[in-house]
Amino acid sequence: MQQNKIYRIPSLGKLGGVCVGLGQFFSIDPALIRVMFVLLSFAGFLGILVYIFLWLILPIKPARATVEIETAMWVDN
């Protein structure tokens, strides 16, 4: 049984790849997560702090796995 882990994927992300990694982990569109961070940033900079925290603690997805994700994105579209 393969265990799903949370990674950040900088090569696919806009800034640090946090939203793309979270989107992949929860199987939702990363744009929705970006909107959530923007809305939280208006609530006393909470979104910015959480994003920076996740950026620092989440490991980067290994390069081989990132290529597989990019290929799957092109095949699905």
N, C-alpha and C positions, 0 to 999 in steps of 0.2 A: 504494500500500500504506500503510495507516494504522498508525502506530507507537503502541503502547500505552504510556502513561506512568503512573507512580505519582503519585497525588495524595492529599491528605487531604480528607475531605468532612465538615466540621463540622456541617452541617445534618442529616445522617443519623446522625452518631455520638453516642456517649454522653458523651464528654469532648472530644476534639479531632478526631475523625474519622479518626484514623490507622488503626484496625482496619478500618473500612469501606473506606477506600481500598486497603489491602493486600488485603482480601478480594475487592474488585472486580478488582484487578490479577491475582491468582492464581486467580480464579474459585472461591473457597471461602467458606464461611460466616464472617462476621466474628466470630461467637461463638467459633469455634475459635481464632481469633487472640487474642481476649481471654483465653481460658483459658491460652494459651501465655504471654502477658505476665504473667498472675497467677502461674503456676508459676515463671517466670523471676524474678519479684520475690522469691520465697522463697529464691532462690539468690544471696544477697548483693546484693539490690536491682538485679540486672542488668536485669530486665524494666522497671523504672521508668526506669533510665538510658537504655535503648534507646528506650523510648516517648517520653521527653522529647527525645532526639536526633532521632528521626523527626518529632516534632511541630515542631521548629524548622527542619528542612531541607526537608521536603516542602511543595511549593506547594499552595495551596488550589485545588480544582477550580473552573473557571469556572462562574458561575451558570447559564448556559444549559445546559451539560452536566449540571449537577446536577438541573435540572428534568427532563431526559430520563431520567435514572436513576430518579428518583422515580416518573415516569410508568410506566416499564418495570416497576418493582417492583409497582405496583398492577395492571397488566395481567397479569403472570405469576401473581399470586395469584388 
